[in-house]
Amino acid sequence: MKCPDCQSGLRKTELGDVEVDHCQACGGTWFDQGELERVRQSVGASDARLRFTPTDGPGGPCPRCVGARLAGGVVAAASVGRCPRCKGIWVRNAQERSGSTDGIGATLQIVAAVLECFP
């Protein structure tokens, strides 16, 4: 699979108890729909303190679906996208790259906020 932002190869990695696809080049993370159900279980509704704001244009290409474009948006300092076909979510947390977040907790809060907008 290719990164929707920089087209580098994605690698499997553990994020808490969920195996996700991660881009080592730009720091983005791809969550398949099945992985999102597991994230829902580990992040309570009260943890979704951040808000999703859609952007005007589409995001990058879906790493799973040929020809599909991600619905783009932002949550805090992260760019996010959701595939309309496979329902996967792309999260690229700008703060994660600079090392200024708590890693898993920050990414899961961002995913929780995206899930509030895209049930």
Secondary structure as a PSIPRED ss2 file (coil, helix, strand):
# PSIPRED VFORMAT (PSIPRED V4.0)

   1 M C   1.000  0.000  0.000
   2 K E   0.000  0.000  1.000
   3 C C   1.000  0.000  0.000
   4 P C   1.000  0.000  0.000
   5 D C   1.000  0.000  0.000
   6 C C   1.000  0.000  0.000
   7 Q C   1.000  0.000  0.000
   8 S C   1.000  0.000  0.000
   9 G E   0.000  0.000  1.000
  10 L C   1.000  0.000  0.000
  11 R E   0.000  0.000  1.000
  12 K E   0.000  0.000  1.000
  13 T E   0.000  0.000  1.000
  14 E E   0.000  0.000  1.000
  15 L E   0.000  0.000  1.000
  16 G C   1.000  0.000  0.000
  17 D C   1.000  0.000  0.000
  18 V E   0.000  0.000  1.000
  19 E E   0.000  0.000  1.000
  20 V E   0.000  0.000  1.000
  21 D E   0.000  0.000  1.000
  22 H E   0.000  0.000  1.000
  23 C C   1.000  0.000  0.000
  24 Q C   1.000  0.000  0.000
  25 A C   1.000  0.000  0.000
  26 C C   1.000  0.000  0.000
  27 G C   1.000  0.000  0.000
  28 G E   0.000  0.000  1.000
  29 T E   0.000  0.000  1.000
  30 W E   0.000  0.000  1.000
  31 F E   0.000  0.000  1.000
  32 D C   1.000  0.000  0.000
  33 Q H   0.000  1.000  0.000
  34 G H   0.000  1.000  0.000
  35 E H   0.000  1.000  0.000
  36 L H   0.000  1.000  0.000
  37 E H   0.000  1.000  0.000
  38 R H   0.000  1.000  0.000
  39 V H   0.000  1.000  0.000
  40 R H   0.000  1.000  0.000
  41 Q H   0.000  1.000  0.000
  42 S H   0.000  1.000  0.000
  43 V C   1.000  0.000  0.000
  44 G C   1.000  0.000  0.000
  45 A H   0.000  1.000  0.000
  46 S H   0.000  1.000  0.000
  47 D H   0.000  1.000  0.000
  48 A C   1.000  0.000  0.000
  49 R C   1.000  0.000  0.000
  50 L C   1.000  0.000  0.000
  51 R C   1.000  0.000  0.000
  52 F E   0.000  0.000  1.000
  53 T E   0.000  0.000  1.000
  54 P E   0.000  0.000  1.000
  55 T E   0.000  0.000  1.000
  56 D E   0.000  0.000  1.000
  57 G E   0.000  0.000  1.000
  58 P E   0.000  0.000  1.000
  59 G E   0.000  0.000  1.000
  60 G E   0.000  0.000  1.000
  61 P E   0.000  0.000  1.000
  62 C C   1.000  0.000  0.000
  63 P C   1.000  0.000  0.000
  64 R C   1.000  0.000  0.000
  65 C C   1.000  0.000  0.000
  66 V C   1.000  0.000  0.000
  67 G C   1.000  0.000  0.000
  68 A C   1.000  0.000  0.000
  69 R E   0.000  0.000  1.000
  70 L E   0.000  0.000  1.000
  71 A E   0.000  0.000  1.000
  72 G E   0.000  0.000  1.000
  73 G E   0.000  0.000  1.000
  74 V E   0.000  0.000  1.000
  75 V E   0.000  0.000  1.000
  76 A C   1.000  0.000  0.000
  77 A C   1.000  0.000  0.000
  78 A E   0.000  0.000  1.000
  79 S E   0.000  0.000  1.000
  80 V E   0.000  0.000  1.000
  81 G E   0.000  0.000  1.000
  82 R E   0.000  0.000  1.000
  83 C C   1.000  0.000  0.000
  84 P C   1.000  0.000  0.000
  85 R C   1.000  0.000  0.000
  86 C C   1.000  0.000  0.000
  87 K C   1.000  0.000  0.000
  88 G C   1.000  0.000  0.000
  89 I E   0.000  0.000  1.000
  90 W E   0.000  0.000  1.000
  91 V E   0.000  0.000  1.000
  92 R E   0.000  0.000  1.000
  93 N E   0.000  0.000  1.000
  94 A H   0.000  1.000  0.000
  95 Q H   0.000  1.000  0.000
  96 E H   0.000  1.000  0.000
  97 R H   0.000  1.000  0.000
  98 S H   0.000  1.000  0.000
  99 G C   1.000  0.000  0.000
 100 S C   1.000  0.000  0.000
 101 T C   1.000  0.000  0.000
 102 D C   1.000  0.000  0.000
 103 G C   1.000  0.000  0.000
 104 I H   0.000  1.000  0.000
 105 G H   0.000  1.000  0.000
 106 A H   0.000  1.000  0.000
 107 T H   0.000  1.000  0.000
 108 L H   0.000  1.000  0.000
 109 Q H   0.000  1.000  0.000
 110 I H   0.000  1.000  0.000
 111 V H   0.000  1.000  0.000
 112 A H   0.000  1.000  0.000
 113 A H   0.000  1.000  0.000
 114 V H   0.000  1.000  0.000
 115 L H   0.000  1.000  0.000
 116 E H   0.000  1.000  0.000
 117 C H   0.000  1.000  0.000
 118 F C   1.000  0.000  0.000
 119 P C   1.000  0.000  0.000
